[in-house]
Amino acid sequence: MMTGRKSSTGLLVSVRSAAEAWEALRGGADIIDVKEPAIGSLGAASPDNLAAVAEVVQRCKTISAALGELRDLDAESMMIPAAVRWVKFGLSGCGTDPDWQRNMLSVRRRIEKRSPAKVVAVAYSDWQRAESPSPRVVAQLAQEHRFEAFLIDTFVKDGTTLLDWIPSHVLRVLISELRSQGIRVALAGSIGRTMIEELLLLEPDWIAVRGAVCRGGRVGPVCSDKVLELSRLVKGAFACVEQS
């Protein structure tokens, strides 16, 4: 029969300001992620906004931050607050660059030398549209170079979802391979309530959302009531498993 069980998956909520961070905290988010959604999937927030969110969140929750795309980064000029645990950048436009792995690892070394933050390996599920390396290729790099975390997201925010680009059985294999190497996995990409119920069966470490907890879509403000609804879904006894 089908029965419920508690999920060990956490909820990551992306915010663009200190005010939104408070909303996410009130709703029970496990990780507060800082980004600017108006400028892309992993759009970097301004240094002032990142610092303001870090000040609000640092004593109670883990903080991650989006830095933009690898091709646009200047790692030497980045100011990453000490409270930030994870940082991430995308690989759009890198699919045909023979040096992308070397460049990615070089930026990782510089970031991790200058701050306590760890770099997350990021793959785009719609990698052909992003002109980026495929999730399989990025996952191989993450395993070879001992990244601590891996994120799959959608690059183009046009209403298509993670599962429109990668079926759940493929995700299951990828997650299993990464977790076997001690790499934690986050899933993102226009994820709503119904999809969360399906993704919980894959047992990712985190499910990452923005639009699903905003009023008026992903560029609207984060709403604590919406965060609370998804937090209860992720953490509560809602994930169904087969029992013999």
N, C-alpha and C positions, 0 to 999 in steps of 0.2 A: 504494500500500500504506500501512499504518499504521506509523509509526515513532515513536521517542521523541525529545524535545528538552528541553533545560534550560529551566526557567521563570524569568522575571524577576520573578515575583510574590513578595512577602514574606508572612510569617506574623505576624499580630498575635495575641497571647494576652492575654486579660483576667485580671487577678489582683486579689485583695482584700487582700493582705498582703505584707510583706517576705518571709516564708517562701515564699509562692507565687511571688513574683518570682524567687527563687533557682531554684525548680523550672523556671520558664519559661526562664530563662537557660541552665540546664544542658541543656534540651531543644533549644535553638537558635532560640528565637523572635527575630524581627527587631525587633518593637516590643512593649514591655511597656505594656499598657493597664491603668489602675487604675479599678476600679469596685466597687460593692457589689451583687452580683447578687440578693441577697435582697429588694431594694427596687425592682426594675424593670429594664427593658432597659438603661437608662443611669443606674442608681442611683449616686449620688455616694458615694465612699468618705469616711470621716471625714478631717478635715485631718491627724490624726496618722498614719493609715495611708498617706495620700498622701505625706506627708513622709518616712515610713520607706521606702517603695518608691523614692522619688526618690533617697534616700541610697544605696540598694543598687545602683540601675541606672544612675545618671547618667553614669558614666564609660565605659560600654560599649555601651549601647543607647539607642534613641529611646524616649521616654516620652510616652504620651497619657493623658488622664484624662476620665472621664465626670463631668458636673456635674449631671445630673438633667434636668428638663423646664423649658423656657423659662418657663412660667407660674408656676413656683415659685422662680425664681432671684432672688437679690439680688446683682447683679454688684459692688456697692460693697464688700460684706463678704467676698468670696471671697479666699482666700489660695492662690495658685497658685505652687508652687515654681519657681524660675528654670530648673530642669532640664527642666520639662515643655515639650514641643515642640508638642503638639496638645491642644486641649480640644474637647468636644462636648456638645451638649445637644439633647434631643428637642423636637418640636413637637406633642406630643399635646394635644388640646383646642383647638388653634389654627385648625382648619379653617374655622370660622365667624367667627373674629375678624378684622374688617377691618383691624386694626392690627398683625397678626402680623409682617408684613415689617418695618415700622418698628421694632417692639419687638426683633425679632431683630437687626437691624443696629445698633440702639442698644447692646444688650448686647455685641455683637461689638466695637464701637468701644471701649467701656469696658474690656473684657478686654484687648484688644491694646494699649491705651494704658498699662495698669498692669503688664503682664507681657510676656515675650518670646513667649508661646504664641500660636499661630494657631488661630482657630475653624474647625472642620470643619462644613460644611453637612450636616445629617442629614435623611434621609427615611425614613419607615417603609413597608415593602412592603405591610403590612396597614393602610394609611392610613385606610381606612374605619372599622376597629375602633378605631384610635387617635384618630379624629376630628381628623386632622391634614391639612395640605396634601398633595397627591399627590406622588410622586417626580418627575413631570414638572415640576410647578410649582416645587418646591424646586430642581431642576436649573437651571431658567431663572433663578431668583434667583442661584444660585451663579455662573452665567456672567455675568450682568449686573453683579454686584458683585465679581467677581474673587476668589472664594474659592480657596484653594490646594488644598483637599481636600473630598471628598464621600463620605459613608457611607450605604449602604442597609442597614437592619436590620429585624428584626421587633419589633413593640411587645409583643404578647402572647406570652409564652413558654409555649406549650401543646403543643409538639411539632411544630407546623406549621413549614415551612421557608421560606426566601427564595423558592425556586422554586415553592412552592405558591401564592404570591401574585403573582409576576412571572415569566413564562416567559423562558427563556434568550435567545430571539431579541429580546425587548424590552430585556432588559438589555444585549445586545450593542450595540444602537443607542444607548442612553443612555450607555454607557461610551465609545463612539466619539465622541459629541458632546462629552462633558466633556473627554476627553483631547485633542481637537482645540483646546480652549481652554486647555490647560496645567493642567487640574484633575486631580489624582490621585484615584483611586477605590478605596474599600474596600467589600468585600461581607461581610455578616454575616447571621445568622439561622438558628440551629440547623443549622450546616453540619458535615457529617461527611465521612468519607473518600470515599465514592462521589460525593457532590456536589462535592467539591473537584476531582476528576478532570474533571468536566463544566465547572466554573467556570474552571478554568485555561485552557480553550479561549477564554474571553472576554478573557483577559489583563488582569485588574484589577491595580492596583498592590499591593493587599494583600487577603488573605483573613483574616477576623477570627473567632476561635473562643473559646469558653469551655467549654461543656458537653462538647464532644468531647475535651477534654484533662483532664477532671476525673474523679475516682473518685466514682461515685454521682450523676452529673448536675451541672448548672451551679452548684448551691450546695455541692457537695462540693469537696474540695481539688484543686488542680492537681497533676498527676503528670508528672514530667519524661520518663518513658518514653513517655507518650501524646503529649507535645509533640514529642519526637524523631521519633516515627512520622510525624506530620503535617508536621513540618519537612522531613523527607527527601522526603516526597511532593510538597510544594510546590516545593522547590528542586531536586529531582533530575530525572533524565531519565524522568519518568513521564507528562508531558503529551503526549497523542497528537495528531498533526496529519496531515492528508491530504497525501500526496506523489504527484505525477504520475509 
